[in-house]
Amino acid sequence: MDEKLRDVLELRRTAKEVKRHVILMRVLGLLAIILIAIVSIAYAIAYFYDKYGSFTVRINKYDMVKQGLTLSENPDWERTQSVLNADIIYDMTNISGEDLPENIDSVNGSHNGENYIAYTFYLINSGDDTLSYEGEMTLDNVTNDLDEAIRIAVYINGEKTVYGKTKSSGEGIEGDCDKEFDTSNIVMTTGKEGFKPGSKDKYTVVVWLEGNDPDCTDELIGGTLKLGMDFRIVEST
């Protein structure tokens, strides 16, 4: 009798263990699926970000909240923003800067062409104080030496300046450029004093791969870069 009872208890215990094992395996399987999904999403975001690049404009959130400095894609802004992102281009081949539209800085927001990035935004003093600000454009995560043939035109309130890297030979500025990059990773700097309440500065940034540059070779194929432009207040009254 005792032996039969032990067999029954053993059988029940074994059944419970099997049930717990099944539940545990299902939980682990679900966790594995969730983990794979998270990793896949993160990889996809990183892949497209690295492959196609981006242009992001930022201001210090403290300067936006406390001093009223804000960004907008149009002059009649409706809400304060500290970050703007331009649309990306999935495939861009080389062109001549002479082929860019003459009125390229007349459209607000993203207005890319087939082989160039164009983005217009406004830096606005929406506060009550007169201030001074500085801005800096940087090159990030450049691959395949793509910056050797990249051109960046910056329009500030309609005034155009074309920036390019120093000639690879070290002989100075490229013939189609107005200025060289400030450093290996800083394209240019800007700023203004006496930026009064309600004032708006219009910026248009155009990026293309200059086909007439001697460094525009097949070695650049597949190259990527990211651009960032950061603004900050340096003084207010």
C-alpha positions as a Markdown table, in Angstrom:
| # | Residue | x | y | z |
|---|---|---|---|---|
| 1 | Met | 0.0 | 0.0 | 0.0 |
| 2 | Asp | 2.8 | 2.4 | 0.9 |
| 3 | Glu | 4.6 | 1.6 | -2.3 |
| 4 | Lys | 1.5 | 2.4 | -4.4 |
| 5 | Leu | 1.0 | 5.7 | -2.5 |
| 6 | Arg | 4.6 | 6.6 | -3.2 |
| 7 | Asp | 4.2 | 5.8 | -6.9 |
| 8 | Val | 1.1 | 8.1 | -7.0 |
| 9 | Leu | 2.8 | 10.9 | -5.2 |
| 10 | Glu | 5.8 | 10.5 | -7.4 |
| 11 | Leu | 3.7 | 10.6 | -10.5 |
| 12 | Arg | 1.9 | 13.8 | -9.3 |
| 13 | Arg | 5.2 | 15.4 | -8.5 |
| 14 | Thr | 6.6 | 14.5 | -11.9 |
| 15 | Ala | 3.5 | 15.9 | -13.6 |
| 16 | Lys | 3.9 | 19.2 | -11.8 |
| 17 | Glu | 7.5 | 19.4 | -12.7 |
| 18 | Val | 6.7 | 18.8 | -16.3 |
| 19 | Lys | 4.0 | 21.5 | -16.2 |
| 20 | Arg | 6.5 | 24.0 | -14.6 |
| 21 | His | 9.1 | 23.1 | -17.2 |
| 22 | Val | 6.6 | 23.7 | -20.0 |
| 23 | Ile | 5.6 | 27.1 | -18.6 |
| 24 | Leu | 9.2 | 28.1 | -18.0 |
| 25 | Met | 10.2 | 27.2 | -21.6 |
| 26 | Arg | 7.3 | 29.2 | -22.9 |
| 27 | Val | 8.3 | 32.2 | -20.8 |
| 28 | Leu | 11.9 | 31.9 | -21.9 |
| 29 | Gly | 10.8 | 31.5 | -25.6 |
| 30 | Leu | 8.7 | 34.7 | -25.3 |
| 31 | Leu | 11.6 | 36.6 | -23.7 |
| 32 | Ala | 13.9 | 35.4 | -26.5 |
| 33 | Ile | 11.4 | 36.7 | -29.1 |
| 34 | Ile | 11.1 | 40.1 | -27.4 |
| 35 | Leu | 14.9 | 40.3 | -27.1 |
| 36 | Ile | 15.4 | 39.4 | -30.8 |
| 37 | Ala | 12.8 | 42.0 | -31.8 |
| 38 | Ile | 14.5 | 44.7 | -29.7 |
| 39 | Val | 18.0 | 43.9 | -31.1 |
| 40 | Ser | 16.6 | 43.8 | -34.7 |
| 41 | Ile | 14.9 | 47.2 | -34.3 |
| 42 | Ala | 18.1 | 48.7 | -32.8 |
| 43 | Tyr | 20.2 | 47.2 | -35.6 |
| 44 | Ala | 17.8 | 48.5 | -38.3 |
| 45 | Ile | 17.9 | 52.0 | -36.8 |
| 46 | Ala | 21.7 | 51.9 | -36.6 |
| 47 | Tyr | 22.0 | 50.5 | -40.1 |
| 48 | Phe | 19.9 | 53.1 | -41.8 |
| 49 | Tyr | 21.4 | 55.9 | -39.7 |
| 50 | Asp | 24.9 | 54.8 | -40.6 |
| 51 | Lys | 24.1 | 54.0 | -44.3 |
| 52 | Tyr | 22.3 | 57.1 | -45.3 |
| 53 | Gly | 23.4 | 59.7 | -42.8 |
| 54 | Ser | 21.4 | 62.7 | -41.6 |
| 55 | Phe | 21.4 | 66.4 | -40.9 |
| 56 | Thr | 20.3 | 67.5 | -37.4 |
| 57 | Val | 19.9 | 71.0 | -36.0 |
| 58 | Arg | 19.9 | 71.5 | -32.3 |
| 59 | Ile | 19.8 | 74.2 | -29.6 |
| 60 | Asn | 20.5 | 73.8 | -25.9 |
| 61 | Lys | 17.1 | 73.0 | -24.2 |
| 62 | Tyr | 18.0 | 75.4 | -21.4 |
| 63 | Asp | 18.4 | 78.2 | -23.9 |
| 64 | Met | 15.0 | 77.3 | -25.4 |
| 65 | Val | 13.2 | 77.2 | -22.1 |
| 66 | Lys | 14.9 | 80.0 | -20.2 |
| 67 | Gln | 15.8 | 82.4 | -22.9 |
| 68 | Gly | 13.2 | 81.7 | -25.7 |
| 69 | Leu | 15.6 | 80.6 | -28.4 |
| 70 | Thr | 13.8 | 78.2 | -30.7 |
| 71 | Leu | 13.9 | 76.5 | -34.1 |
| 72 | Ser | 11.3 | 76.3 | -36.8 |
| 73 | Glu | 11.0 | 75.1 | -40.4 |
| 74 | Asn | 8.9 | 78.2 | -41.2 |
| 75 | Pro | 9.0 | 81.9 | -40.1 |
| 76 | Asp | 5.5 | 81.7 | -38.7 |
| 77 | Trp | 6.4 | 79.3 | -35.9 |
| 78 | Glu | 3.6 | 77.8 | -33.8 |
| 79 | Arg | 5.5 | 75.9 | -31.2 |
| 80 | Thr | 9.0 | 75.9 | -29.7 |
| 81 | Gln | 11.4 | 73.2 | -30.9 |
| 82 | Ser | 14.9 | 72.4 | -29.8 |
| 83 | Val | 15.7 | 69.8 | -32.5 |
| 84 | Leu | 15.0 | 69.6 | -36.3 |
| 85 | Asn | 15.9 | 66.7 | -38.6 |
| 86 | Ala | 16.2 | 67.0 | -42.4 |
| 87 | Asp | 15.0 | 64.3 | -44.7 |
| 88 | Ile | 17.6 | 61.8 | -45.8 |
| 89 | Ile | 18.5 | 60.7 | -49.3 |
| 90 | Tyr | 18.9 | 57.0 | -49.9 |
| 91 | Asp | 21.1 | 57.2 | -53.0 |
| 92 | Met | 23.1 | 60.2 | -54.0 |
| 93 | Thr | 25.6 | 60.4 | -56.8 |
| 94 | Asn | 27.9 | 63.2 | -57.8 |
| 95 | Ile | 26.8 | 66.4 | -59.5 |
| 96 | Ser | 28.2 | 69.9 | -60.2 |
| 97 | Gly | 27.3 | 72.7 | -57.9 |
| 98 | Glu | 26.5 | 74.7 | -61.0 |
| 99 | Asp | 23.5 | 72.5 | -61.6 |
| 100 | Leu | 21.8 | 73.4 | -58.3 |
| 101 | Pro | 18.6 | 75.6 | -58.6 |
| 102 | Glu | 19.3 | 79.3 | -58.3 |
| 103 | Asn | 16.4 | 79.8 | -55.8 |
| 104 | Ile | 17.3 | 76.8 | -53.7 |
| 105 | Asp | 17.1 | 78.8 | -50.5 |
| 106 | Ser | 13.5 | 80.0 | -51.2 |
| 107 | Val | 11.7 | 76.8 | -50.0 |
| 108 | Asn | 11.2 | 76.1 | -46.3 |
| 109 | Gly | 12.0 | 72.8 | -44.6 |
| 110 | Ser | 13.3 | 69.8 | -46.5 |
| 111 | His | 13.4 | 70.3 | -50.3 |
| 112 | Asn | 16.0 | 67.7 | -51.5 |
| 113 | Gly | 16.8 | 67.1 | -55.1 |
| 114 | Glu | 17.6 | 63.8 | -56.6 |
| 115 | Asn | 21.3 | 64.2 | -55.8 |
| 116 | Tyr | 21.5 | 66.8 | -53.1 |
| 117 | Ile | 20.2 | 67.6 | -49.6 |
| 118 | Ala | 18.6 | 70.9 | -49.1 |
| 119 | Tyr | 17.1 | 72.1 | -45.8 |
| 120 | Thr | 15.9 | 75.5 | -44.7 |
| 121 | Phe | 15.1 | 76.5 | -41.1 |
| 122 | Tyr | 14.8 | 79.5 | -38.9 |
| 123 | Leu | 16.5 | 80.4 | -35.6 |
| 124 | Ile | 14.1 | 82.6 | -33.7 |
| 125 | Asn | 14.3 | 84.7 | -30.5 |
| 126 | Ser | 10.9 | 84.0 | -29.1 |
| 127 | Gly | 11.8 | 85.4 | -25.7 |
| 128 | Asp | 11.9 | 88.8 | -24.1 |
| 129 | Asp | 15.6 | 89.4 | -23.9 |
| 130 | Thr | 18.1 | 90.6 | -26.5 |
| 131 | Leu | 20.8 | 88.0 | -26.8 |
| 132 | Ser | 24.0 | 86.8 | -28.6 |
| 133 | Tyr | 24.3 | 83.3 | -30.0 |
| 134 | Glu | 26.9 | 81.1 | -31.6 |
| 135 | Gly | 26.5 | 78.2 | -34.0 |
| 136 | Glu | 28.7 | 75.4 | -35.1 |
| 137 | Met | 28.3 | 72.8 | -37.9 |
| 138 | Thr | 30.2 | 69.5 | -37.5 |
| 139 | Leu | 30.9 | 66.5 | -39.6 |
| 140 | Asp | 30.3 | 63.2 | -37.8 |
| 141 | Asn | 31.0 | 59.5 | -38.7 |
| 142 | Val | 32.6 | 60.1 | -42.1 |
| 143 | Thr | 33.4 | 56.9 | -44.0 |
| 144 | Asn | 35.4 | 56.2 | -47.2 |
| 145 | Asp | 36.8 | 59.7 | -47.1 |
| 146 | Leu | 33.6 | 61.1 | -48.4 |
| 147 | Asp | 34.4 | 64.5 | -47.0 |
| 148 | Glu | 37.2 | 64.8 | -49.6 |
| 149 | Ala | 34.6 | 65.7 | -52.3 |
| 150 | Ile | 31.6 | 66.9 | -50.3 |
| 151 | Arg | 30.4 | 70.5 | -50.7 |
| 152 | Ile | 28.3 | 72.3 | -48.2 |
| 153 | Ala | 26.6 | 75.6 | -49.1 |
| 154 | Val | 25.2 | 77.6 | -46.2 |
| 155 | Tyr | 22.8 | 80.5 | -46.8 |
| 156 | Ile | 22.4 | 82.9 | -43.9 |
| 157 | Asn | 19.6 | 85.3 | -44.6 |
| 158 | Gly | 20.2 | 84.8 | -48.3 |
| 159 | Glu | 24.0 | 85.2 | -48.2 |
| 160 | Lys | 25.7 | 82.1 | -49.6 |
| 161 | Thr | 29.0 | 80.6 | -48.6 |
| 162 | Val | 30.3 | 77.3 | -50.1 |
| 163 | Tyr | 32.5 | 75.2 | -47.8 |
| 164 | Gly | 34.8 | 72.3 | -48.8 |
| 165 | Lys | 37.7 | 70.4 | -47.4 |
| 166 | Thr | 41.3 | 71.6 | -48.1 |
| 167 | Lys | 42.7 | 70.0 | -51.2 |
| 168 | Ser | 44.1 | 66.6 | -50.5 |
| 169 | Ser | 47.4 | 67.8 | -51.8 |
| 170 | Gly | 47.4 | 70.4 | -49.0 |
| 171 | Glu | 47.6 | 73.3 | -51.5 |
| 172 | Gly | 44.6 | 75.2 | -50.1 |
| 173 | Ile | 41.0 | 75.9 | -51.0 |
| 174 | Glu | 39.2 | 74.1 | -53.8 |
| 175 | Gly | 38.4 | 76.4 | -56.7 |
| 176 | Asp | 34.6 | 76.2 | -56.4 |
| 177 | Cys | 34.6 | 76.9 | -52.7 |
| 178 | Asp | 34.5 | 80.2 | -50.8 |
| 179 | Lys | 36.0 | 78.8 | -47.6 |
| 180 | Glu | 37.7 | 75.7 | -46.3 |
| 181 | Phe | 36.4 | 73.6 | -43.4 |
| 182 | Asp | 37.5 | 75.1 | -40.1 |
| 183 | Thr | 39.0 | 71.8 | -38.9 |
| 184 | Ser | 38.8 | 68.2 | -39.9 |
| 185 | Asn | 35.4 | 67.8 | -38.2 |
| 186 | Ile | 34.1 | 71.4 | -38.0 |
| 187 | Val | 32.7 | 72.8 | -41.2 |
| 188 | Met | 32.0 | 76.3 | -40.1 |
| 189 | Thr | 30.9 | 78.6 | -37.2 |
| 190 | Thr | 28.5 | 81.4 | -37.1 |
| 191 | Gly | 27.0 | 83.8 | -34.6 |
| 192 | Lys | 25.2 | 87.1 | -34.0 |
| 193 | Glu | 25.2 | 89.8 | -31.4 |
| 194 | Gly | 22.2 | 91.9 | -30.5 |
| 195 | Phe | 19.6 | 89.3 | -31.6 |
| 196 | Lys | 16.5 | 91.1 | -30.4 |
| 197 | Pro | 13.2 | 89.6 | -29.3 |
| 198 | Gly | 11.1 | 88.5 | -32.4 |
| 199 | Ser | 14.2 | 88.4 | -34.6 |
| 200 | Lys | 14.6 | 85.5 | -37.1 |
| 201 | Asp | 17.7 | 84.3 | -38.9 |
| 202 | Lys | 17.0 | 82.1 | -41.9 |
| 203 | Tyr | 19.5 | 79.3 | -42.6 |
| 204 | Thr | 19.6 | 77.1 | -45.7 |
| 205 | Val | 22.0 | 74.2 | -45.9 |
| 206 | Val | 22.7 | 72.4 | -49.2 |
| 207 | Val | 25.0 | 69.3 | -49.4 |
| 208 | Trp | 26.2 | 67.6 | -52.5 |
| 209 | Leu | 29.1 | 65.5 | -53.8 |
| 210 | Glu | 31.1 | 67.6 | -56.2 |
| 211 | Gly | 31.7 | 65.7 | -59.4 |
| 212 | Asn | 34.4 | 68.1 | -60.6 |
| 213 | Asp | 36.6 | 67.5 | -57.5 |
| 214 | Pro | 39.6 | 65.4 | -58.4 |
| 215 | Asp | 39.0 | 63.4 | -55.2 |
| 216 | Cys | 35.5 | 62.3 | -56.4 |
| 217 | Thr | 36.5 | 58.8 | -57.4 |
| 218 | Asp | 35.0 | 55.3 | -57.2 |
| 219 | Glu | 36.8 | 54.8 | -53.8 |
| 220 | Leu | 34.1 | 57.1 | -52.3 |
| 221 | Ile | 31.2 | 54.8 | -53.3 |
| 222 | Gly | 29.3 | 53.6 | -50.3 |
| 223 | Gly | 30.7 | 56.4 | -48.1 |
| 224 | Thr | 28.5 | 58.1 | -45.5 |
| 225 | Leu | 28.6 | 61.1 | -43.3 |
| 226 | Lys | 26.4 | 62.9 | -40.8 |
| 227 | Leu | 26.0 | 66.6 | -40.3 |
| 228 | Gly | 25.0 | 68.4 | -37.1 |
| 229 | Met | 24.5 | 72.1 | -36.4 |
| 230 | Asp | 24.3 | 73.3 | -32.8 |
| 231 | Phe | 23.3 | 76.7 | -31.5 |
| 232 | Arg | 23.8 | 78.2 | -28.0 |
| 233 | Ile | 23.3 | 81.5 | -26.3 |
| 234 | Val | 26.5 | 83.2 | -25.2 |
| 235 | Glu | 25.1 | 86.4 | -23.7 |
| 236 | Ser | 21.7 | 87.9 | -23.0 |
| 237 | Thr | 20.5 | 91.3 | -21.7 |
